């Protein structure tokens, strides 16, 4: 088996034979990821950013264990986690606790205690959480997440910087940070900021990095400066890929100035999620029925926003290709691709031109590797999709099969854990 990446768009797209094999072995719908594409993105980051850069993958984007193991084997420095269960998943996949950082979001005492018990460094984003951590572990190490003055992202819901963001400690509260650190004898080992997910210009990124470096002068020495992730991926065919080197060039002068003036050389950390995995994956599904509406053709599928929520949640676009129709050279038609969830917003692609669709065709929804499988839900009590990977040697590995109806229902009952069932 061989995988291919579209030469023009550089987005992973399997051929029909490969898609059929994945569905045969894992069921439909199934997320199919190309490991070579992910590893190429990792190597690109290593190449374009300074030598003293460490890559910590934001595993909330895609926590497939086979993918995590492949990244670890390829030399990934570590992972950024946002829950205790993500930490446990990373440990199961072979990451050492020193390779894991926990960036909590309004964590309570119970959650922080779990993280400390797991032996992982906490990256704290509020004064109250910092105080709680100090009470739980006097004299421990900690990183602090700051609220940058700027934010950027594909959608309003993916912007994490700026004064209205729920994330991070405001710069005006830095004196209080110092007080809490001293009171609980906490050692500050890193500073962190993140402006959002899916940005494509260097301006806001450079501004945020300069801001955090300015703050860092008051906390030297530090082990690391963490500038987050969020580098954009492509969702439209024919678009040029992100020029990572421009982001590296934008922040290099500020980093060099900081290191020279403060006679210290903390590592630069980046936490890519979307950039590493988004373009590596398609969601394969089958056409179920076709409904000829007055204004458009509705192409129904055996998937929905319970499997890929981004179109309904953000209005995100995922390009669709009818692999079956393309292979037969059918005429093209403009359609609306919809899912099988009982909601008007369950539209996978609002408008796209594909090869004429027929019942049973295999459709690939591209750029589905980030926040696709990891955000699937049990809505309408429908089961999870399958997951499979094309390994670097071309072999297919099934991480999880699409469940049979009985298997799916049994799992749902276990997951829901209702007292009376």
C-alpha positions in Angstrom: 0.0 0.0 0.0 1.2 3.5 -0.8 -0.1 6.8 0.4 0.1 10.0 -1.6 0.0 13.6 -1.0 -1.6 15.9 -3.6 1.4 17.5 -5.3 -0.4 20.8 -5.7 -2.0 21.2 -2.3 0.3 19.0 -0.2 -2.8 17.7 1.6 -3.0 14.0 2.3 -5.5 12.2 0.0 -5.7 8.4 -0.3 -6.5 6.8 -3.6 -9.6 4.7 -4.0 -7.9 1.4 -3.4 -6.4 2.6 -0.2 -9.7 4.1 1.0 -11.5 0.9 0.3 -8.9 -1.1 2.3 -9.2 1.3 5.3 -13.0 1.0 5.3 -12.8 -2.8 4.8 -10.5 -3.2 7.8 -11.8 -0.4 10.1 -15.3 0.3 8.9 -17.0 3.5 7.8 -16.7 6.3 8.7 -13.0 6.1 9.5 -10.3 8.7 10.1 -7.3 7.8 7.9 -4.0 9.5 8.8 -0.7 9.5 7.0 2.2 9.3 9.4 4.8 10.5 6.9 2.9 13.8 6.5 2.9 14.3 10.3 6.6 13.5 10.6 7.4 15.9 7.7 5.7 18.7 9.5 7.7 17.9 12.6 11.0 18.0 10.7 10.0 21.2 9.1 9.5 22.8 12.5 12.9 21.5 13.6 14.5 22.8 10.5 13.0 26.3 10.5 13.2 27.3 14.2 16.4 27.8 16.2 18.4 24.9 17.4 17.5 25.5 21.0 13.8 24.8 20.2 11.8 22.0 21.8 8.5 20.8 20.2 5.8 19.8 22.6 2.8 18.5 20.7 -0.6 19.7 21.9 -2.2 16.3 22.1 -5.8 17.6 22.4 -5.7 18.1 18.7 -5.4 14.3 18.1 -4.7 11.8 20.8 -4.6 8.6 18.7 -2.1 6.4 20.6 -0.5 5.0 17.5 0.2 8.5 16.3 1.6 9.6 19.6 3.9 6.6 19.6 5.1 7.4 16.1 5.8 11.0 17.1 7.7 9.8 20.2 9.8 7.4 18.1 10.6 10.2 15.6 12.1 12.3 18.4 9.3 14.5 19.5 10.4 16.4 22.7 7.2 16.1 24.6 3.5 16.8 24.8 1.3 19.5 26.1 -1.8 18.1 28.0 -4.9 19.8 29.3 -6.4 17.0 31.6 -5.2 14.3 33.9 -6.5 11.6 31.5 -4.4 13.1 28.7 -1.4 12.8 31.0 -2.3 9.2 31.6 -2.6 8.6 27.9 0.8 10.1 27.2 2.4 8.0 29.9 0.8 4.8 28.4 2.3 5.7 25.1 5.8 5.9 26.5 6.4 9.6 27.3 8.3 10.2 30.5 6.7 12.5 33.0 9.5 15.0 32.3 8.3 15.2 28.7 4.8 16.2 29.7 3.5 19.6 30.7 -0.1 20.2 32.0 -1.7 23.5 31.0 -4.9 23.5 33.0 -8.0 25.6 32.5 -9.6 26.7 35.7 -8.5 23.6 37.4 -9.7 23.0 40.9 -7.9 21.5 43.9 -8.8 17.9 43.0 -7.5 18.2 39.5 -4.3 19.9 40.5 -3.7 17.2 43.1 -4.1 14.5 40.5 -1.6 16.2 38.2 0.9 16.6 41.0 0.4 12.9 41.9 1.3 12.0 38.3 4.5 14.0 38.7 3.9 16.4 35.8 4.9 20.1 35.7 1.9 22.4 35.9 1.5 25.5 33.7 -0.8 27.8 35.7 -3.1 30.4 34.1 -4.8 32.2 37.0 -3.8 33.6 40.4 -6.2 31.4 42.3 -4.8 28.2 40.7 -1.3 29.4 41.5 -2.3 29.8 45.1 -3.9 26.4 45.2 -0.8 24.8 43.7 1.3 26.5 46.3 -0.9 25.1 49.1 -0.7 21.6 47.6 3.1 21.6 46.9 5.2 24.1 48.8 8.6 24.5 47.2 7.6 22.9 43.9 8.3 23.9 40.3 5.8 25.7 38.2 5.3 27.5 34.9 3.0 30.4 34.4 0.7 31.2 31.5 0.4 34.9 30.7 -2.3 36.6 28.8 -0.8 38.3 25.8 -2.2 41.6 24.7 -2.9 40.3 21.2 -4.8 37.3 19.9 -5.2 35.6 16.5 -7.0 32.6 15.1 -9.2 31.3 12.3 -12.4 31.9 14.2 -13.5 34.0 17.2 -13.8 30.8 19.2 -10.1 29.8 18.6 -8.5 33.1 19.7 -6.9 32.7 23.1 -5.0 36.0 23.5 -6.2 39.6 24.2 -7.9 41.1 27.2 -11.2 39.3 26.7 -9.7 35.9 26.7 -10.4 33.5 29.5 -6.8 32.1 29.3 -3.8 33.3 31.2 -2.8 35.8 34.0 -2.9 39.4 33.1 0.4 41.3 33.0 -0.9 43.8 35.5 -1.1 40.9 38.0 2.6 40.1 37.8 3.4 41.6 41.3 0.8 39.2 42.8 2.4 36.3 40.9 5.7 37.2 42.6 4.1 37.3 46.0 2.5 33.9 45.6 5.7 32.4 44.3 7.7 33.7 47.3 5.1 32.8 49.9 4.9 29.2 48.8 8.6 29.0 47.8 7.6 28.0 44.3 10.3 27.9 41.6 9.2 29.5 38.4 10.9 27.5 35.6 9.0 28.7 32.5 6.7 31.4 31.1 4.0 30.6 28.5 1.7 32.4 26.2 -0.6 31.4 23.3 -2.4 33.7 21.0 -4.8 31.3 19.3 -5.3 28.4 16.8 -5.1 28.9 13.1 -3.1 32.0 12.5 -1.2 32.7 9.3 0.6 36.1 9.8 3.6 36.8 11.9 2.6 40.1 13.4 0.6 39.0 16.4 2.9 36.1 17.1 6.0 38.4 17.1 4.2 40.9 19.4 3.3 38.2 21.9 6.8 36.8 22.0 8.3 40.2 22.5 5.9 40.8 25.3 6.7 37.6 27.1 10.4 38.1 26.7 10.0 41.6 28.3 8.3 40.0 31.3 10.9 37.2 31.5 13.6 39.7 32.3 12.2 40.0 35.8 12.2 36.2 36.3 15.6 35.1 35.0 17.0 32.4 35.1 14.2 30.3 33.4 14.4 26.9 31.9 12.1 27.7 29.0 10.0 30.3 27.2 6.9 28.7 25.7 5.3 30.5 22.8 2.4 28.1 22.3 1.3 26.8 18.9 -1.6 27.7 16.6 0.3 27.8 13.3 -2.3 27.5 10.6 -3.2 24.6 8.3 -4.8 24.6 4.9 -8.5 23.7 4.4 -8.8 24.8 0.7 -7.3 23.0 -2.2 -4.5 24.8 -4.0 -3.5 27.1 -1.2 0.2 27.6 -0.5 1.5 26.0 2.7 2.5 28.1 5.7 6.0 29.6 5.6 7.2 28.6 9.0 10.6 30.2 8.4 9.0 33.6 8.4 7.7 33.1 12.0 11.2 32.0 13.1 12.8 35.0 11.5 10.2 37.3 13.1 11.2 36.3 16.6 14.9 35.6 16.3 16.1 39.1 16.9 14.1 39.4 20.1 15.3 36.1 21.3 19.0 36.9 20.6 18.6 40.3 22.3 17.1 38.7 25.3 19.8 36.1 25.6 22.6 38.6 25.1 21.2 41.2 27.6 20.3 38.7 30.3 23.3 36.3 29.8 20.9 33.3 29.8 19.8 30.9 27.2 16.4 29.3 28.1 15.0 26.9 25.5 12.3 28.0 23.2 9.2 25.8 23.4 6.5 25.5 20.8 3.3 23.6 21.2 1.9 22.8 17.7 -1.2 20.7 17.4 -3.1 21.7 14.3 0.1 22.3 12.2 1.5 18.9 12.8 -1.6 16.7 12.2 -4.4 18.6 10.4 -3.3 18.1 6.8 -2.3 14.5 7.4 -5.8 13.1 7.7 -9.1 12.5 5.9 -12.4 11.4 7.3 -13.6 8.7 4.9 -17.4 8.2 4.7 -19.9 6.6 2.4 -22.8 8.2 0.5 -26.1 6.9 1.9 -28.9 8.7 0.0 -29.2 11.7 -2.3 -32.0 14.3 -2.0 -32.7 16.6 -4.9 -33.7 19.9 -3.3 -35.1 22.9 -5.1 -31.9 24.9 -4.8 -29.2 22.3 -4.3 -28.3 18.6 -4.3 -28.1 17.1 -0.8 -25.5 14.3 -0.6 -26.2 12.3 2.6 -23.4 10.4 4.3 -23.0 7.9 7.2 -21.1 10.5 9.3 -22.1 13.8 10.9 -21.0 16.5 13.3 -20.8 13.9 16.0 -17.6 12.8 14.2 -16.4 16.1 12.7 -17.9 19.0 14.6 -15.7 21.9 13.1 -18.1 22.8 10.3 -21.1 23.1 12.6 -19.2 24.6 15.5 -17.0 27.2 13.7 -18.3 27.3 10.2 -15.0 25.6 9.1 -14.5 24.3 5.6 -13.2 20.8 4.9 -12.7 20.1 1.2 -14.4 17.0 0.0 -13.4 14.6 -2.8 -15.6 11.8 -4.2 -12.9 9.2 -4.6 -15.3 6.8 -6.2 -16.6 9.3 -8.8 -13.1 10.6 -9.5 -11.8 7.1 -10.2 -14.6 6.6 -12.8 -14.2 10.0 -14.4 -17.8 11.1 -13.8 -19.0 14.5 -14.6 -18.8 17.1 -11.9 -21.6 18.6 -9.9 -22.0 21.2 -7.1 -23.5 19.7 -4.0 -24.1 20.2 -0.3 -22.7 17.3 1.8 -24.7 16.6 4.9 -24.6 14.2 7.8 -27.0 11.8 9.5 -27.4 13.8 12.7 -30.9 15.2 13.5 -29.9 18.9 13.4 -30.2 21.5 10.7 -26.5 22.5 11.4 -25.3 19.0 10.5 -23.8 20.2 7.2 -20.3 18.8 6.5 -19.6 21.0 3.4 -22.0 23.8 2.5 -21.0 24.0 -1.2 -18.4 22.0 -3.0 -17.9 20.7 -6.6 -17.3 16.9 -6.7 -17.6 14.1 -9.1 -21.2 13.0 -9.5 -22.3 11.2 -6.3 -24.0 7.8 -6.1 -25.1 5.8 -3.2 -22.2 3.8 -1.8 -19.5 6.2 -3.0 -16.5 6.9 -0.7 -16.0 10.5 0.1 -12.9 12.0 1.7 -13.2 15.0 3.9 -9.7 16.5 4.0 -7.6 18.3 6.6 -9.4 16.4 9.3 -6.5 15.5 11.5 -6.9 18.2 14.1 -9.9 18.5 16.4 -11.8 15.9 14.4 -11.6 12.4 16.1 -10.6 14.0 19.4 -13.8 16.0 19.5 -16.2 13.3 18.5 -19.3 12.9 20.7 -22.1 10.4 21.5 -24.8 12.8 20.2 -27.9 11.0 18.8 -26.3 7.9 20.6 -24.3 7.2 17.5 -21.0 5.4 17.8 -17.5 6.6 17.4 -15.7 6.5 14.0 -12.9 4.1 13.2 -9.3 5.3 13.1 -6.4 4.0 11.0 -3.0 5.1 10.0 -0.8 4.7 7.0 2.7 4.1 8.4 5.9 5.3 6.8 6.5 1.9 5.2 3.0 2.1 3.5 1.4 -0.5 5.8 -2.1 0.1 7.3 -2.5 0.0 11.1 -6.1 0.0 12.5 -6.1 1.9 15.8 -9.8 1.4 16.4 -12.5 -0.3 14.3 -15.8 1.2 13.7 -18.0 -0.8 16.0 -20.8 -3.1 15.1 -24.3 -1.9 16.1 -24.2 -4.2 19.2 -20.6 -3.2 20.2 -21.4 0.4 19.8 -24.5 0.2 21.9 -22.7 -1.8 24.6 -19.9 0.8 24.7 -22.4 3.7 24.9 -24.1 2.1 27.9 -20.7 1.7 29.6 -19.7 5.3 28.8 -23.0 6.8 29.9 -23.0 4.7 33.2 -26.6 5.5 34.0 -27.6 4.0 37.4 -30.8 2.3 36.0 -29.1 0.6 33.0 
